[in-house]
């Protein structure tokens, strides 16, 4: 079983940033006032799942060194950290951008009705709950309204507005925000990244430490991003026939297409920022020269439109619109720039 990091006792649940959230949750555990449901919101890679698991550890730790803390070494803490605890259930869609179904919720409801197997609480962690279909969301609502005292429900979502208001109103909302890029950069250096890599990854992550650490561990993701940006730049001067061909290629793998669109969206956002005269917050800092060049060729409304169209394309792809047609429409609307 995976061990907890040796730097556990940091005073912040071994969690980077969001001290206010850790302090509040620690007090809830220490005072015995834990809510029956928490909703952790914020962009992916920010630490929503990690913080939820830290809370689960604090709730069920058998040897807390202080009220509201967790030891990290007892069986409860180790099993929860590894997400292998018998009283911890992880519920999510089969893939990112997929659908969390009502049968998944109903199945977990049956287990939540039982007493905990070995701990004080049964904890159910619903990841990316914005992916729940309406039936699944309504099914969970009943549990939220009548949760047994031994049950703690933890939900994560990009933002609360994506969920039913009746669900949000029954949860304690923990709204997490991206950290300062400099803070993430310093953390990456502490993890062994060189200065240049740490700066680039901190900017690419947009202040999301989880996303930055994944990029640090998986260099193939950086290679994929670089290829996506190269494709974008090759498409801009291309004739219509080449754009149609690229749309066809792009649509062959829906998940790869989704990740490509996310990279393109971040690039067009940089162009928009540069066109507005604000280059301090660029994401793709290794492509700043070409970003500035394109910003000089496009005005702000054009750049803003490109960002909006890419965002809509991602939403439509998630809604299962025909991927090839979606790609064709998007690429045909891009300006032709030599």
Secondary structure, DSSP 4 states (H G I P E B T S, - for coil): -PPPPTT--SSSTT-SS-HHHHHHHHHHHHTT---SEEEEESSTTSSHHHHHHHHHHHHH-SS-SSTT---S-SHHHHHHHTT--TTEEEE--SSTTS-B-HHHHHHHHHHHTSPPSSSS-EEEEETTGGGB-HHHHHHHHHHHHT--TTEEEEEEES-GGGS-HHHHTTSEEEE--PPPHHHHHHHHHHTT--HHHHHHHHHHHTS-HHHHHHHHH-HHHHHHHHHHHHHHHHHHT--HHHHHHHHHHHTT-HHHHHHHHHHHHHHHHHHHHHHTT--TT-S-GGGHHHHHHHHHHS-HHHHHHHHHHHHHHHHHHHTT--HHHHHHHHHHHS----
